[in-house]
């Protein structure tokens, strides 16, 4: 622990003992991250609980996170929902996204509810949450829980892709490559696939390999195709490894 961290820890401890909610949150966060010298989720939960009881939005969010993952507390999805909802009611967009994911996936304690997930994702997306934007794009793309709407899918994917969301970039590449609800545009497909490939997306790398192998929208370039297949294979995509074996 650095001297600054020691001083911050001591200050937060003194103020937390006096009932200061922000200091309780700060102390909880130090235990959560280990910046206080010791990572201790149980102590983090203890201080987050004190601050959350005073309405601290960040502590409510982190309690949701701890209960969702069973870190320092017994895993309890209902309590996770409870604390995320408290944070969401105060405007925490990440809490909206996490609630969306809990209802999107479902569990023994939280019934899967896609329309409710969509509602939470929509709020988070409006405030710029890239993951929420991606999942909304995916839902409208697949017509899962909502009416299929390629126009909305493209809009949400584009919002997420602009924030460098790799799966949104890959999905947009696919929509333009396969003309799913949009006019086929190999150049746009390549541009989005390249963005995703640069982030290590093996599927985008493989698709670029095929594009250059067969000359779809570009001049055929076996060397580039091989390079993309090698990247994809190195990132664990077996089909790309098979391609390299076939073309030896």
N, C-alpha and C positions, 0 to 999 in steps of 0.2 A: 504494500500500500504506500503510495506517495504521501508526502507531507500534506499536500493540498487535500487528498482524499481523507487523511486522518482528521484534518481540521473540519472538513465537511461532515464526516461521520459524527464527530464529537458535537458539533453544532446541532445537527439533526437530532441526535440522541437527547440533548438537553431540551430542545424545543418540543420534541415528541412527548417527552415525559410530562411536559406542561399541558399537553392536549392539543398542540398545534397540528391541524390536519395535514398541511403541506409538508411539515417536517416528518410526520408519520409516513406519508407517502414517500418522501425522499429516502427515509431510512429503509422502508420496504423495498424500494427500487435498488438500493445499494446491496441489500441481501439477495435480491432477485438476480442481479447481474454479477455479484461478486466484487463490485467496486469497493466495498467496504472491507475487503480482505478475506471475506468468507462468503461463499455462495450457500445460502440456506433458505430453501423455499418455505420451510415451516415458519421461520421467523419473518420472512417476507409476507406470508399470509397473515400473520399476527398483526403486523403494522398496517397492511393494506385494509384489514378488517376494521381497525380502529378509525382509519381515515374515511373509509367508505361509509361508515356509520354517521359521519359528519357531512356526507354528500360529496366527497371528493371523487370527481369523475374518473381520474386516472386510476385511482385505487379500485374503483368498481370494475373498470376494464380488466385490470391485472388479476383481480380475484376471479373474474370469469375465465381468464386464461388458465389460472392455476387449477380451477375445478374442472375445466374441460380436459386438461391433460393429466390430472391427478398428480400434480407436482407440489409436494409439501402438505397436501390434503388428500383425502380419499376422493377419487374421481367421482364426480356427480354432475351429470349433464343438466339436470334441472336447476341446480344452483348456478351452473355456468350461465344458463339462460337468464336466470334471475338477475345476476350481476351485470351481464351484458345489456339487458334491457334497461337497467338503471342508468348505465352509461349512455346508452343510445337515446334515452329520453332527454338527456342533457346535451345531445348533439354529437356524440362520439361516432364518427363515420366508420372507424375500424370495428367498433362494436356492432354496427349494423351489418357489416360484411361478415363477421364471425357468426352472428345470429343466422344470417342467410345460409352460411355453410352448414350449421347445425341442422337446420330444417331441410337443406338440400340433400344431406347424406342420411339423416335420420339415425335413430339408435333405439335401444330398448326403453330409454327414458324420454326421448323426444321423438314424437311421431313425424315421419317424413312428410313434408308439406311444401311442395314445389311453389304453389301460388304465394305462400307466405315468404318463402325464400326469395322469390322474385321481388316482392315488395321491399324486403330489406336490402337486396342487391341494388335496387333502383335508387334508393336514398343514398347509399354509399357511392354509387356511380355518379350521381349528380354532384357529389362533392369531390369527384376526381379519383376515387379509389380504383386503381387499374385492375385489380383482381375481380372486383365486382363488375366492372365494365366487360371484362373478358367473359365471365360466366353468363352475363346477360346476353352477350353476343352468341355464346354457345347455345343457350336455351332457345333464342329466336332462330338460330341457324337450324337446330334439330327439331324445333316445334315440340320441345319437351316442357310440359306444364303451361305453355302459351301457344297461341297460334303461330305456325311457321311464318316468319317474316324476314326475308333476306335483306330487305332495305334496313331494318333495325339492326340486324346482325352485323351488317357492314359498318353501320354508324358506331356501334359499341366496340366492335373489334378495332376500328380505326382510332377511337379514343384511347383504348388500352395500348395499341401498337405505338401510338405517339409518345407513350410513356415507357417505351422499350419493353413491353410485355411480350416475351418470346412466343408464347402459345398463340397470342392474338396475331402476331406477325405471321406465324406459320399458317394459321387458319385463313387469314386474308389471302395469302399466297395460293392456298388451295381453292378458294372461291374464284379467284381470277383465272387460275390455271384450268379448272374444270368447268368454268362458266356456271357456277351455282348461284343463280339469281342475279348475276351481273354479266355484262358482255365479256366474252373471253378476251383476256389481255395478257399475253405472255410476258410483256415487259413489266407490268405491275406485279405479276406473279413472281417473276425473277427478283424484282426489287425487294418484295416482302420475304421471299425465301432467303435471300442473301442476308437480310437483317437478322433473321432467326438463326441462320447458319453461323453467322459471326458470333452468336451467343452459345454455340455448341449444340444446337438442335439437330440431332442425328437424322430425323425424318426430312427436314428441310435440306440438309446436306445430300441425302440420298436423292430427293426429287430434283435437285440441281444437277446431280450426276446424270440422271436420266434425260433432263432437258438438253444438256450438252452432248450426251451420247447420241441422241436421236435428232438433234438440231431443231427443237421445238421453239420457234421464235428467235432463235439465234443461229449463228453459223455452227455447224457441227464441230466439236472440239473434243476429241477422245482424251487428250491430255488433261483438260479441265475436268472432264467426266471422271477420270480415274482419281484425280486429286480429291474431288468431292466424295467419291465412294470410299476413299481411304480415310477421310475425316469421319464419315458416318460409321464406318466399321470400327474405327478407334473409339468411337463413342457408344459402341455396343449394339449397333443395328446389324443383326445377322444377315439380313437380305443384302446389305451392302457388301459384307464379307463374301457372300456367295457370288455376287457380281464380279468381284475381283478375282475369285477363283476361276470363274467361267472365262474371263478375258485374259488369262495369263498366256 
